[in-house]
Amino acid sequence: MGGFGSIGVPGLIIILVIVLIVFGPKKLPEIGGAVGKTLSEFKKSAREAIADDEDDKKTVLKEVKKTEDA
């Protein structure tokens, strides 16, 4: 399961042509905007999840250190 990395440029061109045929040229800016917003929200959520995970690790390490020092 290679994901999007295995599609390559020819595959992306074919996908774009199919999208153009199905939705038409007038809808493409709307679709592009929606995809862009979705990706930016996903990235924002991923960053927040990673930051929360790092905070949790720091808290656990502090608690472990306190127990070791006691």
N, CA, C and O of each residue as an XYZ file, in Angstrom:
280
protein
N       0.842     -1.181      0.000
C       0.000      0.000      0.000
C       0.886      1.243      0.000
O       1.259      1.737      1.064
N       1.219      1.740     -1.159
C       2.149      2.837     -1.297
C       1.554      4.196     -1.016
O       2.300      5.146     -0.776
N       0.262      4.326     -1.037
C      -0.352      5.633     -0.804
C      -0.223      6.529     -2.016
O      -0.066      6.046     -3.137
N      -0.289      7.832     -1.797
C      -0.260      8.787     -2.896
C       1.111      8.893     -3.546
O       1.212      9.337     -4.690
N       2.151      8.501     -2.856
C       3.489      8.595     -3.404
C       3.698      7.715     -4.619
O       4.567      8.000     -5.442
N       2.923      6.657     -4.747
C       3.105      5.736     -5.856
C       2.273      6.108     -7.085
O       2.389      5.445     -8.116
N       1.447      7.138     -7.007
C       0.612      7.530     -8.142
C       1.468      8.110     -9.255
O       1.349      7.690    -10.405
N       2.315      9.052     -8.939
C       3.184      9.666     -9.931
C       2.466     10.753    -10.722
O       1.259     10.951    -10.585
N       3.232     11.446    -11.546
C       2.706     12.566    -12.324
C       1.655     12.133    -13.343
O       0.612     12.779    -13.435
N       1.887     11.060    -14.118
C       0.857     10.663    -15.085
C      -0.487     10.327    -14.411
O      -1.552     10.657    -14.932
N      -0.417      9.681    -13.269
C      -1.644      9.353    -12.538
C      -2.372     10.599    -12.070
O      -3.598     10.673    -12.140
N      -1.615     11.582    -11.592
C      -2.234     12.835    -11.150
C      -2.891     13.573    -12.317
O      -3.969     14.149    -12.169
N      -2.238     13.552    -13.470
C      -2.816     14.211    -14.653
C      -4.131     13.544    -15.038
O      -5.108     14.226    -15.348
N      -4.159     12.222    -15.020
C      -5.392     11.502    -15.353
C      -6.498     11.847    -14.361
O      -7.643     12.068    -14.757
N      -6.158     11.893    -13.071
C      -7.150     12.241    -12.049
C      -7.681     13.652    -12.277
O      -8.886     13.882    -12.184
N      -6.794     14.595    -12.573
C      -7.226     15.976    -12.812
C      -8.128     16.081    -14.030
O      -9.101     16.836    -14.015
N      -7.818     15.326    -15.095
C      -8.665     15.343    -16.295
C     -10.046     14.784    -15.975
O     -11.054     15.331    -16.423
N     -10.102     13.705    -15.208
C     -11.396     13.117    -14.835
C     -12.198     14.095    -13.992
O     -13.399     14.260    -14.209
N     -11.548     14.746    -13.032
C     -12.238     15.734    -12.196
C     -12.755     16.879    -13.055
O     -13.874     17.350    -12.851
N     -11.961     17.327    -14.002
C     -12.370     18.409    -14.900
C     -13.589     17.997    -15.713
O     -14.518     18.788    -15.876
N     -13.598     16.778    -16.221
C     -14.737     16.301    -17.018
C     -15.988     16.178    -16.150
O     -17.074     16.580    -16.566
N     -15.838     15.625    -14.949
C     -17.000     15.380    -14.089
C     -17.587     16.683    -13.555
O     -18.803     16.872    -13.601
N     -16.752     17.579    -13.053
C     -17.257     18.775    -12.384
C     -17.296     20.014    -13.274
O     -18.045     20.948    -12.989
N     -16.527     20.041    -14.317
C     -16.490     21.200    -15.198
C     -15.524     22.255    -14.701
O     -15.166     22.271    -13.523
N     -15.102     23.137    -15.591
C     -14.093     24.131    -15.230
C     -14.584     25.180    -14.231
O     -13.772     25.765    -13.514
N     -15.883     25.426    -14.169
C     -16.395     26.458    -13.256
C     -16.355     26.012    -11.804
O     -16.252     26.847    -10.905
N     -16.433     24.723    -11.564
C     -16.440     24.212    -10.188
C     -15.037     23.966     -9.640
O     -14.870     23.806     -8.431
N     -14.030     23.933    -10.508
C     -12.678     23.603    -10.046
C     -12.145     24.543     -8.963
O     -11.557     24.057     -7.997
N     -12.321     25.875     -9.076
C     -11.825     26.735     -7.989
C     -12.489     26.439     -6.644
O     -11.837     26.488     -5.601
N     -13.779     26.135     -6.673
C     -14.481     25.802     -5.427
C     -13.935     24.509     -4.834
O     -13.698     24.418     -3.629
N     -13.737     23.502     -5.698
C     -13.221     22.219     -5.227
C     -11.803     22.395     -4.684
O     -11.460     21.851     -3.635
N     -10.986     23.159     -5.408
C      -9.617     23.406     -4.953
C      -9.579     24.115     -3.612
O      -8.770     23.779     -2.748
N     -10.456     25.096     -3.439
C     -10.522     25.806     -2.158
C     -10.936     24.891     -1.023
O     -10.382     24.960      0.074
N     -11.914     24.030     -1.287
C     -12.381     23.103     -0.259
C     -11.282     22.113      0.120
O     -11.089     21.807      1.297
N     -10.563     21.616     -0.887
C      -9.468     20.681     -0.610
C      -8.369     21.382      0.187
O      -7.817     20.809      1.126
N      -8.054     22.616     -0.186
C      -7.032     23.370      0.542
C      -7.407     23.601      1.994
O      -6.581     23.432      2.891
N      -8.661     23.990      2.224
C      -9.115     24.200      3.604
C      -9.075     22.908      4.401
O      -8.681     22.900      5.568
N      -9.482     21.817      3.767
C      -9.471     20.528      4.450
C      -8.054     20.127      4.835
O      -7.815     19.674      5.955
N      -7.117     20.291      3.912
C      -5.723     19.937      4.208
C      -5.141     20.809      5.308
O      -4.420     20.316      6.175
N      -5.450     22.111      5.280
C      -4.899     22.987      6.321
C      -5.490     22.649      7.685
O      -4.781     22.700      8.690
N      -6.774     22.304      7.736
C      -7.381     21.899      9.010
C      -6.764     20.597      9.511
O      -6.522     20.435     10.707
N      -6.512     19.672      8.586
C      -5.893     18.407      8.966
C      -4.497     18.639      9.541
O      -4.141     18.062     10.569
N      -3.713     19.480      8.880
C      -2.362     19.779      9.365
C      -2.413     20.436     10.744
O      -1.623     20.110     11.630
N      -3.354     21.365     10.910
C      -3.492     22.050     12.197
C      -3.834     21.041     13.298
O      -3.258     21.080     14.386
N      -4.770     20.142     13.010
C      -5.154     19.128     13.997
C      -3.992     18.195     14.308
O      -3.782     17.819     15.461
N      -3.243     17.825     13.282
C      -2.099     16.933     13.499
C      -1.050     17.615     14.370
O      -0.497     16.995     15.279
N      -0.774     18.895     14.095
C       0.205     19.626     14.921
C      -0.258     19.700     16.372
O       0.539     19.514     17.292
N      -1.550     19.971     16.578
C      -2.076     20.058     17.942
C      -1.984     18.713     18.650
O      -1.651     18.655     19.834
N      -2.276     17.636     17.937
C      -2.194     16.307     18.540
C      -0.762     15.979     18.928
O      -0.521     15.413     19.994
N       0.191     16.330     18.069
C       1.602     16.071     18.373
C       2.039     16.901     19.577
O       2.755     16.405     20.446
N       1.612     18.160     19.631
C       1.970     19.024     20.761
C       1.376     18.485     22.054
O       2.045     18.478     23.088
N       0.125     18.033     22.007
C      -0.511     17.461     23.195
C       0.236     16.216     23.656
O       0.424     16.007     24.854
N       0.661     15.390     22.702
C       1.397     14.174     23.028
C       2.724     14.515     23.690
O       3.124     13.866     24.656
N       3.411     15.537     23.169
C       4.682     15.963     23.767
C       4.465     16.476     25.188
O       5.261     16.183     26.080
N       3.389     17.240     25.407
C       3.089     17.738     26.745
C       2.824     16.584     27.708
O       3.275     16.614     28.853
N       2.094     15.566     27.246
C       1.809     14.404     28.081
C       3.101     13.672     28.454
O       3.266     13.233     29.592
N       4.020     13.545     27.483
C       5.292     12.868     27.756
C       6.086     13.631     28.808
O       6.665     13.028     29.712
N       6.116     14.962     28.693
C       6.858     15.773     29.653
C       6.277     15.617     31.053
O       7.019     15.515     32.031
N       4.948     15.599     31.148
C       4.287     15.450     32.441
C       4.632     14.100     33.064
O       4.941     14.022     34.253
N       4.580     13.048     32.270
C       4.895     11.711     32.775
C       6.352     11.645     33.213
O       6.655     11.070     34.258
N       7.257     12.225     32.431
C       8.670     12.204     32.812
C       8.908     12.955     34.118
O       9.718     12.520     34.937
N       8.219     14.070     34.324
C       8.352     14.809     35.577
C       7.872     13.962     36.753
O       8.504     13.944     37.809
N       6.754     13.262     36.568
C       6.211     12.422     37.649
C       7.168     11.264     37.963
O       7.369     10.914     39.126
N       7.754     10.676     36.914
C       8.688      9.589     37.122
C       9.915     10.088     37.872
O      10.405      9.419     38.782
N      10.409     11.254     37.494
C      11.582     11.808     38.165
C      11.281     12.096     39.645
O      12.118     11.849     40.514
N      10.080     12.620     39.919
C       9.699     12.889     41.307
C       9.688     11.589     42.115
O      10.136     11.568     43.261
N       9.181     10.511     41.524
C       9.110      9.229     42.232
C      10.502      8.660     42.470
O      10.769      8.061     43.512
N      11.396      8.855     41.483
C      12.762      8.356     41.633
C      13.515      9.139     42.712
O      14.319      8.567     43.449
N      13.256     10.442     42.802
C      13.952     11.286     43.770
C      13.455     11.016     45.192
O      14.185     11.242     46.158
N      12.217     10.534     45.323
C      11.641     10.333     46.660
C      12.167      9.105     47.343
O      11.773      8.809     48.471
